Amino acid sequence: MAATRFTKMAYGSPDEIVFGTAKSPVSYGFGMKAGAGRVIPELNYAPRPGTEKDPARLKKEYVDYISKDALNRAITLGFPDLQLETEWIAQMGNKKFAIPVVEGQAEIAEKYHKEWGINTAVRQTLPDQREAEEGLRPGRKGKGSFGMPYPEALFQACEVAAENGASVISCETMGGKELADHAVTEGDPVAFLYGVGYLGSIDMEFVWSEFVNICKKNKVVPGGDTNCSGANTSMFMAGGMLDNDVQRTFSAVTRAISAARTMVAMECGATGPDKDCGYEGPIIKTITGRPSAQEGKNCQCAHADLQGNLMAQITDLWSNESVEYHPEFGGSSVQCWLGSLGYEVALMNCAIATGNEKTLRDLYMITDRTRGPEGYMLAFDNAYKVGEAIAKEGKNIYLRAKAAGLTAAKVIKEGNDKKELGLTTKQRDVLLGIIKEFEALPAEESKFFEYCDKKYKDIYNYNKKNYGL
């Protein structure tokens, strides 16, 4: 199916956007309603090493231990909603491992909903095991876990999840990663624009058109994607106040570019909630109005960032990212981190119930607004500006990605000019360099492609055939 491009904003102004409410709420699972007036905790986890050795043991880990522990703790603490998220480990590419887990989690989620009245759902996040050197499109070499080439195996994994009880399907697709890795390593913003903004958008349309078809056939919600493989790599490499390997202004611009790419899932028919580790989510929500899952302060079990409070500003599901299952003093790890998640969500929902949601939203945002350039750009008022730039050029995947990056850079520069946002000399120099480079790029998509195809032809694993070019 052809993608339907977003060319206007879902909201009339940034002040309209709050956590817990989306323009297009989604109902799924067992009583779950995302973006319908209440924030939902979404618990993410990983099995212990060794439990992947046989299907029965893996099912027991995911269903009898992780899922049951989490659901029991949610009821113990009186949380009305719980969404579980299973990010498939590599072994689940083999359906002998995947089917028992997907079926078992669906069964226990339904059981607890019926017996206790808690609203439940399970997001199954598929692994994109495609590798550029083996081909990203069907018909190339490289065998996957289903005994077929990796691109075909990716769609087979979607079929397995959809047919066996998934509530929501998501993925962290890898299109453009070969250019993104080069871009982050070399500090080359044009390579990121080409790899993620352009090639990544092409790959997203290829993958998500098929995902949406599979989900519709099985009456499963197609959630969304994330540029974890690109923009998150950039963010983590940029790090915090002690790090200087990648400039944080560079990271912020790559994040804005990634929004134009991740949004393609929804242009292909994904309804949200999108994937929590996509920090570009606030930008996408301003354009699409679809429910957004985010992570931040309550994902310290997985990683740290400079906008842990800010990311809660307009979220609809709040996630811990991922925690390995193990015992802690307060119970199992999933129980302890669910408590952290659930109480934060309770605060958000209390703010909604008492009419204080915008006050809390603003406090979340202000807390981290000037901690770093990426948080500054993702603050909902600035995210809205980036969204407007994407929507204005919405019909052209190159122009809108370039507009996203350029607008983000100028927003950050303006914040620094006003002395609202502090930048080091190096960070500002990198920022000014990005603006100069992007403004010099051609206005025509064909010329941009010809320029980049020639410039990056020797990058390891780059092959334009992976993108049907």
C-alpha distance (Angstrom), angle and dihedral (degrees) to the residues before:
residue distance angle dihedral
M1 . . .
A2 3.78 . .
A3 3.78 119.3 .
T4 3.80 117.3 -110.3
R5 3.79 106.1 -140.9
F6 3.79 123.5 -135.9
T7 3.80 108.9 -126.1
K8 3.80 101.3 165.3
M9 3.77 138.1 42.0
A10 3.80 122.2 -96.3
Y11 3.81 90.2 -141.3
G12 3.77 130.5 51.8
S13 3.79 93.7 -140.8
P14 3.81 137.8 1.7
D15 3.80 91.7 -109.8
E16 3.82 89.8 67.3
I17 3.81 91.9 66.1
V18 3.80 118.3 89.7
F19 3.77 138.0 158.0
G20 3.80 118.4 -88.0
T21 3.79 96.3 26.1
A22 3.80 129.4 80.7
K23 3.79 130.5 178.0
S24 3.82 89.6 -121.8
P25 3.83 109.5 35.0
V26 3.80 119.0 -166.8
S27 3.83 129.6 -142.1
Y28 3.80 120.2 -157.5
G29 3.78 145.4 128.3
F30 3.78 115.8 32.4
G31 3.79 107.1 -24.0
M32 3.79 94.5 -35.4
K33 3.82 119.1 149.5
A34 3.80 117.3 179.7
G35 3.78 119.6 -160.8
A36 3.80 92.0 7.6
G37 3.81 99.3 119.6
R38 3.79 103.4 -64.1
V39 3.80 135.0 74.5
I40 3.82 115.3 -125.1
P41 3.81 126.9 -149.1
E42 3.80 112.9 -125.6
L43 3.79 114.5 -162.3
N44 3.79 119.8 -154.6
Y45 3.84 124.2 -170.8
A46 3.78 145.5 160.6
P47 3.82 130.1 -137.2
R48 3.78 122.1 -113.4
P49 3.81 116.9 -94.2
G50 3.78 110.1 -92.3
T51 3.79 96.4 32.3
E52 3.80 89.1 93.8
K53 3.80 92.1 68.9
D54 3.81 96.0 95.9
P55 3.84 135.5 10.8
A56 3.81 96.2 -116.9
R57 3.78 92.9 52.6
L58 3.80 92.9 46.7
K59 3.80 92.0 49.9
K60 3.80 90.4 50.3
E61 3.80 90.3 51.5
Y62 3.80 95.0 49.9
V63 3.80 99.8 36.8
D64 3.81 111.0 24.8
Y65 3.79 95.9 36.1
I66 3.82 113.8 21.7
S67 3.82 101.0 31.1
K68 3.80 95.7 37.4
D69 3.81 92.8 46.6
A70 3.79 91.7 50.3
L71 3.79 95.6 46.3
N72 3.81 92.2 47.0
R73 3.80 91.2 51.4
A74 3.82 91.9 47.2
I75 3.81 90.0 54.8
T76 3.81 92.4 42.8
L77 3.81 90.5 55.4
G78 3.80 94.6 40.6
F79 3.79 98.5 -115.7
P80 3.83 109.9 163.3
D81 3.82 96.6 -153.9
L82 3.78 138.0 35.8
Q83 3.77 129.5 175.1
L84 3.78 116.3 -168.2
E85 3.79 119.7 -153.1
T86 3.77 122.2 -158.8
E87 3.78 113.7 -167.5
W88 3.78 101.3 -161.4
I89 3.78 116.7 -117.9
A90 3.81 116.0 -139.1
Q91 3.80 94.0 -96.8
M92 3.79 90.3 62.2
G93 3.77 87.7 69.9
N94 3.80 81.2 82.9
K95 3.79 106.8 75.1
K96 3.81 91.1 -143.1
F97 3.81 85.6 70.8
A98 3.81 98.1 33.7
I99 3.80 103.3 49.5
P100 3.84 98.0 57.3
V101 3.81 91.0 49.2
V102 3.81 95.5 47.2
E103 3.80 93.1 44.5
G104 3.80 93.6 44.1
Q105 3.79 94.6 50.0
A106 3.81 91.8 48.2
E107 3.80 90.4 51.0
I108 3.80 96.0 49.2
A109 3.81 92.3 44.5
E110 3.80 90.4 53.5
K111 3.81 91.8 44.2
Y112 3.81 93.7 54.8
H113 3.79 91.6 44.7
K114 3.80 91.4 54.3
E115 3.80 96.3 42.1
W116 3.80 101.2 39.3
G117 3.80 105.9 18.9
I118 3.80 93.9 -122.0
N119 3.81 113.5 146.7
T120 3.80 109.0 -121.2
A121 3.78 141.3 179.6
V122 3.80 138.0 163.8
R123 3.78 123.5 -138.1
Q124 3.79 112.6 -156.1
T125 3.80 110.1 -157.4
L126 3.79 112.2 -161.2
P127 3.80 124.8 -140.9
D128 3.80 115.9 -120.5
Q129 3.78 99.6 -145.3
R130 3.79 94.1 170.1
E131 3.78 115.0 127.0
A132 3.77 123.2 -156.3
E133 3.80 94.4 -132.7
E134 3.80 90.4 55.2
G135 3.79 95.6 43.9
L136 3.80 134.5 -91.2
R137 3.79 95.4 -140.0
P138 3.83 129.1 66.3
G139 3.76 119.0 -88.5
R140 3.80 95.8 41.6
K141 3.79 127.8 115.0
G142 3.81 126.8 -91.0
K143 3.78 125.6 87.9
G144 3.80 121.5 -124.5
S145 3.77 132.1 -159.1
F146 3.81 92.3 -82.1
G147 3.80 91.0 58.8
M148 3.78 91.1 -104.0
P149 3.82 134.5 96.2
Y150 3.81 113.8 -69.8
P151 3.84 97.4 -108.6
E152 3.79 91.0 54.5
A153 3.81 89.9 43.5
L154 3.81 90.4 55.5
F155 3.79 91.5 58.4
Q156 3.80 91.1 43.0
A157 3.81 88.3 55.7
C158 3.80 89.0 53.8
E159 3.81 89.9 51.3
V160 3.81 91.0 50.5
A161 3.80 93.1 50.4
A162 3.80 94.4 44.4
E163 3.80 95.3 46.2
N164 3.80 95.7 48.0
G165 3.77 106.0 50.6
A166 3.81 113.1 -71.1
S167 3.81 113.3 155.7
V168 3.80 94.7 -161.3
I169 3.81 131.0 14.4
S170 3.79 121.7 -147.9
C171 3.78 136.9 162.2
E172 3.79 141.4 -170.1
T173 3.79 99.5 -137.3
M174 3.79 121.5 -158.8
G175 3.81 104.0 -149.0
G176 3.81 112.0 140.5
K177 3.80 94.5 13.4
E178 3.80 93.2 125.0
L179 3.82 89.0 61.9
A180 3.82 93.7 38.1
D181 3.80 92.1 55.6
H182 3.79 90.3 51.5
A183 3.80 91.0 46.0
V184 3.79 94.7 53.1
T185 3.80 93.9 43.2
E186 3.80 93.9 48.4
G187 3.80 98.8 32.5
D188 3.81 90.4 -119.8
P189 3.83 111.4 154.5
V190 3.81 93.8 -177.2
A191 3.80 90.6 57.3
F192 3.82 88.7 53.3
L193 3.79 91.4 47.8
Y194 3.79 90.1 51.3
G195 3.81 97.0 41.5
V196 3.80 101.2 40.7
G197 3.80 105.4 17.1
Y198 3.80 96.6 43.4
L199 3.81 112.7 16.8
G200 3.80 91.5 31.4
S201 3.80 91.0 54.8
I202 3.79 90.8 51.0
D203 3.79 90.9 50.8
M204 3.80 92.0 46.5
E205 3.79 91.0 55.9
F206 3.80 90.8 49.7
V207 3.82 93.9 49.3
W208 3.79 101.1 37.2
S209 3.79 96.0 46.3
E210 3.80 86.9 62.5
F211 3.81 94.4 40.4
V212 3.80 91.2 53.4
N213 3.80 91.4 49.2
I214 3.80 90.9 51.9
C215 3.81 92.2 46.6
K216 3.80 93.3 48.9
K217 3.79 91.1 49.9
N218 3.81 90.3 53.7
K219 3.82 97.1 36.5
V220 3.81 92.2 -118.1
V221 3.80 125.2 141.3
P222 3.82 114.3 -107.5
G223 3.81 100.3 -143.7
G224 3.77 112.3 -176.5
D225 3.77 149.0 -99.1
T226 3.79 140.6 -103.6
N227 3.79 137.4 -145.8
C228 3.78 91.2 -126.7
S229 3.80 90.3 139.0
G230 3.80 92.7 57.4
A231 3.79 119.2 18.3
N232 3.82 94.2 31.5
T233 3.79 89.8 51.6
S234 3.78 87.9 51.9
M235 3.82 91.9 48.3
F236 3.79 94.7 48.5
M237 3.80 92.4 46.0
A238 3.79 89.3 51.2
G239 3.80 87.3 51.4
G240 3.79 122.8 167.7
M241 3.78 139.8 -52.5
L242 3.82 94.4 -51.7
D243 3.82 95.1 51.5
N244 3.78 128.3 86.1
D245 3.81 106.7 159.9
V246 3.81 93.8 101.6
Q247 3.78 118.9 25.3
R248 3.80 113.9 -118.6
T249 3.81 91.1 -135.2
F250 3.80 87.7 60.3
S251 3.80 90.3 49.6
A252 3.81 92.1 50.3
V253 3.80 92.4 53.2
T254 3.80 92.4 48.4
R255 3.81 88.7 52.7
A256 3.79 91.6 55.6
I257 3.80 91.2 49.0
S258 3.80 90.0 50.9
A259 3.81 91.2 59.1
A260 3.80 91.3 65.4
R261 3.80 88.8 53.4
T262 3.82 100.3 42.5
M263 3.81 90.8 49.3
V264 3.82 89.9 65.9
A265 3.82 89.8 81.1
M266 3.80 89.0 65.5
E267 3.79 91.6 44.4
C268 3.80 86.4 58.1
G269 3.81 91.8 52.0
A270 3.80 106.4 -83.1
T271 3.79 108.8 145.5
G272 3.77 102.5 -163.2
P273 2.90 158.2 -134.2
D274 3.78 83.6 163.8
K275 3.81 123.4 -148.7
D276 3.80 118.4 -70.4
C277 3.82 98.8 -135.0
G278 3.80 91.8 59.4
Y279 3.80 100.4 100.5
E280 3.79 86.1 -174.2
G281 3.82 87.1 73.8
P282 3.83 96.8 103.7
I283 3.81 90.5 58.3
I284 3.79 92.0 48.1
K285 3.80 93.4 49.2
T286 3.82 91.2 54.6
I287 3.81 89.5 57.4
T288 3.79 103.7 35.3
G289 3.80 104.5 28.2
R290 3.83 88.7 -141.5
P291 3.83 121.8 140.5
S292 3.79 113.5 -85.4
A293 3.80 130.3 -149.2
Q294 3.80 115.8 -154.7
E295 3.78 141.6 173.8
G296 3.79 134.4 -155.9
K297 3.79 134.7 119.1
N298 3.80 93.7 21.4
C299 3.81 95.1 53.2
Q300 3.80 97.1 71.6
C301 3.81 87.9 120.6
A302 3.81 86.8 70.7
H303 3.80 107.0 28.7
A304 3.79 146.9 -32.9
D305 3.80 129.5 -115.9
L306 3.79 138.6 173.1
Q307 3.81 97.6 -109.5
G308 3.80 104.4 51.0
N309 3.81 95.9 140.5
L310 3.78 96.9 33.1
M311 3.81 93.4 60.6
A312 3.81 89.7 66.6
Q313 3.80 91.8 60.4
I314 3.83 99.3 100.7
T315 3.80 103.6 3.3
D316 3.82 125.5 136.8
L317 3.80 97.6 -167.5
W318 3.80 121.8 32.1
S319 3.81 119.4 -151.6
N320 3.80 139.9 -168.9
E321 3.85 91.4 -146.4
S322 3.83 97.8 -132.4
V323 3.79 140.4 -35.4
E324 3.79 129.5 -171.1
Y325 3.79 112.8 -117.6
H326 3.82 110.0 -107.3
P327 3.83 140.1 124.7
E328 3.80 121.9 -80.4
F329 3.82 130.7 176.2
G330 3.80 92.2 -95.2
G331 3.79 95.9 47.6
S332 3.77 131.3 -76.4
S333 3.80 117.7 -15.9
V334 3.81 92.7 -106.5
Q335 3.80 90.6 53.1
C336 3.80 93.3 49.3
W337 3.79 95.4 47.0
L338 3.80 91.6 43.9
G339 3.80 87.7 56.7
S340 3.80 90.0 54.0
L341 3.81 90.9 47.8
G342 3.77 96.3 42.7
Y343 3.79 96.5 51.6
E344 3.81 91.6 48.7
V345 3.79 89.2 51.1
A346 3.81 89.8 47.5
L347 3.80 88.8 56.7
M348 3.81 91.1 51.8
N349 3.79 91.8 48.0
C350 3.80 91.4 47.7
A351 3.80 88.3 53.6
I352 3.81 89.4 51.9
A353 3.81 92.7 47.9
T354 3.79 92.6 50.7
G355 3.80 96.6 42.7
N356 3.80 93.7 -109.6
E357 3.79 98.5 112.0
K358 3.80 95.1 113.2
T359 3.78 91.5 49.7
L360 3.80 91.8 52.8
R361 3.80 90.9 42.1
D362 3.80 90.3 54.8
L363 3.80 92.7 46.6
Y364 3.80 91.5 51.5
M365 3.80 89.1 50.5
I366 3.81 98.8 43.1
T367 3.80 92.2 49.1
D368 3.81 92.2 67.1
R369 3.80 102.6 17.9
T370 3.79 95.3 108.7
R371 3.81 99.8 27.3
G372 3.80 90.0 97.3
P373 3.82 142.9 -16.7
E374 3.80 95.5 -100.6
G375 3.81 92.9 55.0
Y376 3.80 89.7 44.0
M377 3.80 91.2 54.5
L378 3.83 91.9 45.0
A379 3.82 94.1 50.9
F380 3.79 101.6 120.0
D381 3.82 95.9 -112.0
N382 3.81 91.5 51.5
A383 3.81 93.1 39.1
Y384 3.80 85.8 57.1
K385 3.82 90.0 56.5
V386 3.78 91.0 52.6
G387 3.81 89.1 47.0
E388 3.80 90.7 53.0
A389 3.81 90.3 52.7
I390 3.81 91.0 51.5
A391 3.80 93.7 46.8
K392 3.81 92.6 47.9
E393 3.82 89.9 59.5
G394 3.79 92.2 30.1
K395 3.80 98.7 134.7
N396 3.81 95.1 58.1
I397 3.81 117.6 62.2
Y398 3.81 93.4 -158.8
L399 3.78 98.6 46.3
R400 3.80 94.2 45.6
A401 3.80 93.6 49.1
K402 3.79 90.0 49.1
A403 3.81 90.5 47.1
A404 3.81 90.2 50.9
G405 3.78 92.9 53.0
L406 3.78 94.8 42.6
T407 3.81 93.6 47.1
A408 3.80 91.6 48.6
A409 3.79 90.7 50.7
K410 3.79 92.0 50.1
V411 3.81 92.6 46.6
I412 3.80 89.9 53.6
K413 3.82 92.0 45.5
E414 3.79 90.4 50.9
G415 3.80 90.6 50.8
N416 3.79 89.9 51.8
D417 3.81 92.6 45.2
K418 3.81 89.3 54.2
K419 3.83 88.8 48.7
E420 3.79 89.3 -121.5
L421 3.80 92.6 116.1
G422 3.78 122.1 41.5
L423 3.79 118.9 -139.9
T424 3.78 131.5 177.2
T425 3.79 118.1 -121.3
K426 3.81 89.5 -105.3
Q427 3.80 93.0 49.9
R428 3.79 91.4 51.3
D429 3.80 92.7 45.8
V430 3.80 90.2 52.8
L431 3.80 90.1 47.7
L432 3.80 93.4 51.1
G433 3.79 89.4 47.2
I434 3.81 91.2 54.4
I435 3.80 91.6 50.8
K436 3.79 90.7 50.1
E437 3.80 93.5 47.8
F438 3.80 94.9 46.7
E439 3.79 94.1 46.6
A440 3.81 89.1 53.6
L441 3.81 94.0 54.0
P442 3.81 118.4 107.7
A443 3.79 120.3 -94.2
E444 3.82 92.4 -136.5
E445 3.80 120.6 81.3
S446 3.81 92.6 -144.8
K447 3.80 92.5 55.6
F448 3.80 91.7 46.6
F449 3.80 90.3 52.2
E450 3.80 93.1 47.8
Y451 3.80 90.9 48.8
C452 3.81 95.0 48.7
D453 3.78 95.7 40.0
K454 3.78 88.6 57.6
K455 3.81 96.7 39.4
Y456 3.81 95.6 49.6
K457 3.80 100.4 32.6
D458 3.81 92.5 114.3
I459 3.81 96.9 51.1
Y460 3.78 110.7 121.6
N461 3.82 112.1 -95.7
Y462 3.81 95.0 3.2
N463 3.79 109.8 141.6
K464 3.79 120.3 157.5
K465 3.82 89.7 -153.6
N466 3.80 86.9 73.5
Y467 3.79 86.1 70.7
G468 3.79 99.0 41.5
L469 3.82 91.2 -104.1
